[in-house]
């Protein structure tokens, strides 16, 4: 894993009504209620440095640790994308069709493989975090994810208020052909992170609550204590309205060809 050190800092998390109105003018099919989970915009402080994978976990990395590759976009699958990836090596494509539980299990197995203390305790489908200071790999919180995606920017997108430069940085619905692509082919953000708004959505650590921002603590928010869904962040290869503030939830057992993940850790 190639990791970037993310220093502590403060940022405004979420979007404003003006920003959501701007996106609705660009994409008339969007509805105002789709933006409600990312409002109100509120100040958040990340108090601890952490490390974040510069790439989404690839199919090759996942198979090396887990012994299998569940992805839809592989050279061995014969769906509607067969002309695009059939016969090709997809080791550098992002892994997908992984559940949240698959992702945290990968984190623990990779930690054990590298001699780190596993971050999670997993008993069946029950996952607990006994100590946030453990050095093992984990998923980023959604606050850490948005902070890293913004990379110090204050505009709607890390590269400005418009979406005109999105294609320079990410594989999304307007340039991907509706399939994933090898990681790291587009430009990184200012902190050296690739594909933050494209290729696949990314699982985060937190439980998902639509109205969580109205009660979110100002420092190191870690999500509600319990809910039915886990947070997914970022854009994907079939989405066009990609932005750092977009958030949604998915059942932790669900798998999709547009959901993958990247790893975080408290030390390199």
C-alpha positions as a Markdown table, in Angstrom:
| # | Residue | x | y | z |
|---|---|---|---|---|
| 1 | Unk | 0.0 | 0.0 | 0.0 |
| 2 | Unk | 1.2 | 3.5 | -0.9 |
| 3 | Unk | 0.0 | 5.9 | 1.8 |
| 4 | Unk | 0.0 | 9.7 | 2.1 |
| 5 | Unk | 0.4 | 11.3 | 5.4 |
| 6 | Unk | -2.6 | 13.7 | 6.1 |
| 7 | Unk | -1.8 | 16.4 | 8.6 |
| 8 | Unk | -4.4 | 17.6 | 11.2 |
| 9 | Unk | -6.4 | 20.6 | 10.3 |
| 10 | Unk | -9.8 | 22.2 | 10.1 |
| 11 | Unk | -12.3 | 22.5 | 7.2 |
| 12 | Unk | -16.0 | 23.2 | 6.4 |
| 13 | Unk | -17.7 | 19.9 | 6.0 |
| 14 | Unk | -20.7 | 19.5 | 3.7 |
| 15 | Unk | -22.3 | 21.9 | 1.2 |
| 16 | Unk | -24.3 | 25.1 | 1.4 |
| 17 | Unk | -27.7 | 25.7 | -0.1 |
| 18 | Unk | -26.1 | 28.0 | -2.7 |
| 19 | Unk | -23.7 | 25.2 | -3.7 |
| 20 | Unk | -26.4 | 22.7 | -4.1 |
| 21 | Unk | -28.5 | 25.2 | -6.2 |
| 22 | Unk | -25.4 | 25.6 | -8.4 |
| 23 | Unk | -25.1 | 21.9 | -9.0 |
| 24 | Unk | -28.8 | 21.6 | -9.7 |
| 25 | Unk | -28.4 | 24.3 | -12.4 |
| 26 | Unk | -25.6 | 22.2 | -13.9 |
| 27 | Unk | -27.6 | 18.9 | -13.6 |
| 28 | Unk | -31.3 | 19.7 | -13.8 |
| 29 | Unk | -32.3 | 16.1 | -13.0 |
| 30 | Unk | -30.9 | 16.4 | -9.5 |
| 31 | Unk | -33.4 | 17.0 | -6.6 |
| 32 | Unk | -32.9 | 19.2 | -3.6 |
| 33 | Unk | -33.6 | 16.4 | -1.2 |
| 34 | Unk | -30.6 | 14.6 | -2.5 |
| 35 | Unk | -28.4 | 17.3 | -1.0 |
| 36 | Unk | -30.1 | 17.4 | 2.4 |
| 37 | Unk | -27.8 | 14.7 | 3.9 |
| 38 | Unk | -24.8 | 16.9 | 3.3 |
| 39 | Unk | -26.2 | 20.0 | 5.0 |
| 40 | Unk | -25.8 | 22.1 | 7.0 |
| 41 | Unk | -22.2 | 22.9 | 6.2 |
| 42 | Unk | -20.3 | 22.9 | 9.5 |
| 43 | Unk | -16.8 | 23.4 | 10.8 |
| 44 | Unk | -14.9 | 20.2 | 11.6 |
| 45 | Unk | -11.4 | 19.7 | 13.1 |
| 46 | Unk | -9.3 | 16.7 | 12.4 |
| 47 | Unk | -7.0 | 16.6 | 15.5 |
| 48 | Unk | -4.9 | 13.5 | 14.7 |
| 49 | Unk | -2.6 | 12.9 | 11.7 |
| 50 | Unk | -3.4 | 9.8 | 9.7 |
| 51 | Unk | -2.3 | 8.0 | 6.6 |
| 52 | Unk | -4.6 | 7.3 | 3.6 |
| 53 | Unk | -4.0 | 5.1 | 0.6 |
| 54 | Unk | -3.2 | 7.2 | -2.4 |
| 55 | Unk | -5.1 | 4.7 | -4.6 |
| 56 | Unk | -8.3 | 2.7 | -4.2 |
| 57 | Unk | -7.5 | -0.9 | -3.3 |
| 58 | Unk | -6.8 | -2.8 | -6.5 |
| 59 | Unk | -8.0 | -6.2 | -7.7 |
| 60 | Unk | -4.4 | -7.5 | -7.5 |
| 61 | Unk | -3.9 | -6.3 | -3.9 |
| 62 | Unk | -7.2 | -7.7 | -2.8 |
| 63 | Unk | -6.6 | -11.1 | -4.3 |
| 64 | Unk | -3.1 | -11.2 | -2.9 |
| 65 | Unk | -4.6 | -10.8 | 0.6 |
| 66 | Unk | -7.9 | -12.5 | 0.4 |
| 67 | Unk | -7.2 | -15.2 | -2.2 |
| 68 | Unk | -10.1 | -14.2 | -4.5 |
| 69 | Unk | -11.2 | -11.4 | -6.8 |
| 70 | Unk | -14.9 | -10.8 | -6.6 |
| 71 | Unk | -14.9 | -7.9 | -9.0 |
| 72 | Unk | -17.3 | -7.6 | -12.0 |
| 73 | Unk | -14.8 | -5.8 | -14.2 |
| 74 | Unk | -12.4 | -8.6 | -14.7 |
| 75 | Unk | -10.9 | -10.4 | -17.7 |
| 76 | Unk | -12.9 | -13.5 | -16.7 |
| 77 | Unk | -16.4 | -12.0 | -16.6 |
| 78 | Unk | -18.7 | -12.0 | -19.6 |
| 79 | Unk | -21.2 | -9.4 | -19.0 |
| 80 | Unk | -22.0 | -6.3 | -21.1 |
| 81 | Unk | -18.5 | -5.0 | -20.6 |
| 82 | Unk | -16.7 | -8.0 | -22.1 |
| 83 | Unk | -15.4 | -6.0 | -25.1 |
| 84 | Unk | -13.8 | -3.5 | -22.7 |
| 85 | Unk | -11.9 | -5.8 | -20.3 |
| 86 | Unk | -12.1 | -9.4 | -21.6 |
| 87 | Unk | -8.6 | -10.8 | -22.0 |
| 88 | Unk | -6.9 | -7.9 | -20.2 |
| 89 | Unk | -5.1 | -7.9 | -16.9 |
| 90 | Unk | -7.3 | -6.0 | -14.4 |
| 91 | Unk | -4.8 | -6.2 | -11.5 |
| 92 | Unk | -4.6 | -2.4 | -11.4 |
| 93 | Unk | -8.3 | -1.8 | -11.6 |
| 94 | Unk | -10.1 | -1.0 | -8.3 |
| 95 | Unk | -11.6 | -4.0 | -6.6 |
| 96 | Unk | -15.4 | -3.8 | -6.4 |
| 97 | Unk | -18.3 | -6.1 | -5.5 |
| 98 | Unk | -17.0 | -6.0 | -1.9 |
| 99 | Unk | -19.2 | -5.5 | 1.1 |
| 100 | Unk | -18.3 | -3.3 | 4.1 |
| 101 | Unk | -17.5 | -6.4 | 6.0 |
| 102 | Unk | -15.3 | -7.7 | 3.2 |
| 103 | Unk | -13.4 | -4.4 | 3.4 |
| 104 | Unk | -12.7 | -4.4 | 7.1 |
| 105 | Unk | -11.8 | -8.1 | 6.9 |
| 106 | Unk | -9.3 | -7.2 | 4.2 |
| 107 | Unk | -7.9 | -4.5 | 6.5 |
| 108 | Unk | -7.4 | -7.0 | 9.4 |
| 109 | Unk | -5.8 | -9.6 | 7.1 |
| 110 | Unk | -3.4 | -7.1 | 5.6 |
| 111 | Unk | -2.5 | -5.9 | 9.0 |
| 112 | Unk | -1.7 | -9.4 | 10.2 |
| 113 | Unk | 0.3 | -10.0 | 7.0 |
| 114 | Unk | 2.5 | -6.9 | 7.7 |
| 115 | Unk | 2.8 | -7.6 | 11.5 |
| 116 | Unk | 0.5 | -4.8 | 12.6 |
| 117 | Unk | -2.0 | -5.2 | 15.4 |
| 118 | Unk | -5.4 | -5.6 | 13.6 |
| 119 | Unk | -7.6 | -2.6 | 14.0 |
| 120 | Unk | -10.9 | -4.4 | 14.2 |
| 121 | Unk | -12.3 | -7.2 | 16.3 |
| 122 | Unk | -14.6 | -9.3 | 14.1 |
| 123 | Unk | -17.0 | -11.9 | 15.3 |
| 124 | Unk | -19.3 | -13.1 | 12.5 |
| 125 | Unk | -21.0 | -9.9 | 11.3 |
| 126 | Unk | -20.2 | -8.0 | 14.5 |
| 127 | Unk | -17.4 | -5.6 | 14.2 |
| 128 | Unk | -15.9 | -3.5 | 17.1 |
| 129 | Unk | -13.1 | -1.0 | 17.4 |
| 130 | Unk | -11.4 | -1.6 | 20.8 |
| 131 | Unk | -8.8 | 1.2 | 20.4 |
| 132 | Unk | -8.6 | 3.9 | 17.7 |
| 133 | Unk | -4.8 | 4.1 | 18.3 |
| 134 | Unk | -4.1 | 0.6 | 16.9 |
| 135 | Unk | -1.7 | 0.7 | 14.0 |
| 136 | Unk | -3.6 | -1.7 | 11.8 |
| 137 | Unk | -5.3 | -0.8 | 8.6 |
| 138 | Unk | -8.8 | 0.5 | 8.8 |
| 139 | Unk | -11.4 | 2.4 | 6.7 |
| 140 | Unk | -11.3 | 6.3 | 6.9 |
| 141 | Unk | -14.1 | 8.1 | 8.7 |
| 142 | Unk | -16.2 | 10.1 | 6.4 |
| 143 | Unk | -14.8 | 13.3 | 7.9 |
| 144 | Unk | -11.3 | 12.1 | 7.2 |
| 145 | Unk | -12.3 | 11.1 | 3.7 |
| 146 | Unk | -13.9 | 14.5 | 2.9 |
| 147 | Unk | -11.0 | 16.4 | 4.5 |
| 148 | Unk | -8.5 | 14.5 | 2.4 |
| 149 | Unk | -10.6 | 14.8 | -0.8 |
| 150 | Unk | -10.9 | 18.5 | -0.4 |
| 151 | Unk | -7.1 | 18.8 | 0.1 |
| 152 | Unk | -7.3 | 22.3 | 1.6 |
| 153 | Unk | -9.8 | 23.6 | -1.0 |
| 154 | Unk | -12.9 | 25.6 | 0.0 |
| 155 | Unk | -14.7 | 25.3 | -3.4 |
| 156 | Unk | -17.4 | 22.8 | -4.3 |
| 157 | Unk | -14.8 | 20.6 | -6.1 |
| 158 | Unk | -11.1 | 20.4 | -5.1 |
| 159 | Unk | -10.2 | 22.0 | -8.4 |
| 160 | Unk | -12.8 | 24.8 | -8.4 |
| 161 | Unk | -16.5 | 25.5 | -8.2 |
| 162 | Unk | -17.3 | 24.0 | -11.6 |
| 163 | Unk | -17.1 | 20.4 | -12.9 |
| 164 | Unk | -15.2 | 21.3 | -16.1 |
| 165 | Unk | -11.9 | 19.8 | -14.8 |
| 166 | Unk | -13.5 | 16.7 | -13.4 |
| 167 | Unk | -12.4 | 14.6 | -16.4 |
| 168 | Unk | -8.8 | 15.6 | -15.8 |
| 169 | Unk | -8.9 | 14.0 | -12.3 |
| 170 | Unk | -11.4 | 11.2 | -12.3 |
| 171 | Unk | -13.1 | 8.5 | -14.4 |
| 172 | Unk | -16.8 | 9.4 | -14.1 |
| 173 | Unk | -20.0 | 9.0 | -16.2 |
| 174 | Unk | -18.9 | 11.4 | -18.9 |
| 175 | Unk | -15.6 | 9.9 | -19.8 |
| 176 | Unk | -15.4 | 6.3 | -18.4 |
| 177 | Unk | -17.6 | 4.5 | -20.8 |
| 178 | Unk | -19.4 | 3.3 | -17.7 |
| 179 | Unk | -16.6 | 1.0 | -16.7 |
| 180 | Unk | -13.8 | 1.2 | -14.2 |
| 181 | Unk | -10.2 | 2.0 | -15.2 |
| 182 | Unk | -6.7 | 1.3 | -13.7 |
| 183 | Unk | -6.1 | 3.4 | -10.7 |
| 184 | Unk | -3.7 | 6.4 | -10.8 |
| 185 | Unk | -4.2 | 7.3 | -14.5 |
| 186 | Unk | -5.7 | 10.7 | -13.8 |
| 187 | Unk | -4.3 | 13.7 | -12.0 |
| 188 | Unk | -4.0 | 13.5 | -8.2 |
| 189 | Unk | -5.5 | 16.1 | -5.9 |
| 190 | Unk | -3.2 | 18.6 | -4.1 |
| 191 | Unk | -2.3 | 16.0 | -1.4 |
| 192 | Unk | -1.3 | 13.3 | -3.9 |
| 193 | Unk | -4.5 | 11.2 | -3.7 |
| 194 | Unk | -5.9 | 9.7 | -6.9 |
| 195 | Unk | -9.5 | 8.8 | -8.0 |
| 196 | Unk | -11.2 | 10.4 | -5.1 |
| 197 | Unk | -14.2 | 11.3 | -7.1 |
| 198 | Unk | -14.3 | 8.5 | -9.7 |
| 199 | Unk | -13.9 | 4.9 | -10.6 |
| 200 | Unk | -15.8 | 3.5 | -7.6 |
| 201 | Unk | -17.6 | 4.8 | -4.5 |
| 202 | Unk | -15.7 | 4.1 | -1.3 |
| 203 | Unk | -16.8 | 2.5 | 1.9 |
| 204 | Unk | -16.1 | 4.6 | 5.1 |
| 205 | Unk | -15.9 | 3.6 | 8.7 |
| 206 | Unk | -19.1 | 5.4 | 9.9 |
| 207 | Unk | -22.6 | 4.3 | 10.3 |
| 208 | Unk | -24.8 | 6.5 | 8.0 |
| 209 | Unk | -27.5 | 8.8 | 9.3 |
| 210 | Unk | -29.2 | 11.3 | 7.0 |
| 211 | Unk | -29.5 | 14.0 | 9.6 |
| 212 | Unk | -26.2 | 13.4 | 11.3 |
| 213 | Unk | -24.7 | 16.7 | 10.3 |
| 214 | Unk | -27.2 | 18.5 | 12.6 |
| 215 | Unk | -25.6 | 16.9 | 15.6 |
| 216 | Unk | -22.1 | 16.1 | 14.5 |
| 217 | Unk | -19.4 | 17.0 | 17.0 |
| 218 | Unk | -16.9 | 19.6 | 16.0 |
| 219 | Unk | -13.8 | 17.5 | 16.4 |
| 220 | Unk | -13.0 | 14.0 | 14.8 |
| 221 | Unk | -16.7 | 13.0 | 14.2 |
| 222 | Unk | -17.0 | 9.3 | 13.9 |
| 223 | Unk | -20.7 | 9.0 | 12.9 |
| 224 | Unk | -23.7 | 7.8 | 14.9 |
| 225 | Unk | -23.3 | 4.9 | 17.4 |
| 226 | Unk | -25.6 | 2.6 | 15.4 |
| 227 | Unk | -27.7 | 2.6 | 12.2 |
| 228 | Unk | -28.7 | 0.3 | 9.4 |
| 229 | Unk | -26.3 | 1.5 | 6.7 |
| 230 | Unk | -22.6 | 2.3 | 6.4 |
| 231 | Unk | -21.3 | 5.5 | 4.7 |
| 232 | Unk | -20.1 | 5.4 | 1.1 |
| 233 | Unk | -18.3 | 8.4 | -0.4 |
| 234 | Unk | -16.9 | 9.7 | -3.7 |
| 235 | Unk | -18.0 | 9.5 | -7.3 |
| 236 | Unk | -18.0 | 6.5 | -9.6 |
| 237 | Unk | -17.7 | 5.5 | -13.2 |
| 238 | Unk | -21.4 | 5.9 | -13.9 |
| 239 | Unk | -22.0 | 9.1 | -12.0 |
| 240 | Unk | -21.8 | 12.7 | -13.4 |
| 241 | Unk | -22.6 | 14.8 | -10.3 |
| 242 | Unk | -19.4 | 13.9 | -8.4 |
| 243 | Unk | -18.3 | 16.2 | -5.6 |
| 244 | Unk | -16.5 | 15.9 | -2.2 |
| 245 | Unk | -19.6 | 16.5 | -0.2 |
| 246 | Unk | -21.8 | 13.8 | -1.7 |
| 247 | Unk | -22.7 | 11.1 | 0.9 |
| 248 | Unk | -25.0 | 8.2 | 1.0 |
| 249 | Unk | -25.5 | 4.9 | 2.8 |
| 250 | Unk | -25.6 | 1.2 | 1.9 |
| 251 | Unk | -26.3 | -1.9 | 3.9 |
| 252 | Unk | -22.9 | -3.2 | 5.1 |
| 253 | Unk | -23.6 | -6.6 | 3.5 |
| 254 | Unk | -24.3 | -5.3 | 0.1 |
| 255 | Unk | -22.0 | -5.6 | -2.9 |
| 256 | Unk | -22.0 | -3.5 | -6.0 |
| 257 | Unk | -19.8 | -3.1 | -9.1 |
| 258 | Unk | -19.5 | 0.6 | -8.3 |
| 259 | Unk | -18.4 | 0.3 | -4.6 |
| 260 | Unk | -14.8 | -0.3 | -3.5 |
| 261 | Unk | -12.6 | 1.2 | -0.8 |
| 262 | Unk | -9.2 | 2.6 | 0.2 |
| 263 | Unk | -7.4 | 2.0 | 3.5 |
| 264 | Unk | -6.3 | 4.4 | 6.3 |
| 265 | Unk | -4.0 | 3.9 | 9.2 |
| 266 | Unk | -2.6 | 5.9 | 12.1 |
| 267 | Unk | 1.0 | 5.2 | 11.1 |
| 268 | Unk | 2.7 | 4.3 | 7.9 |
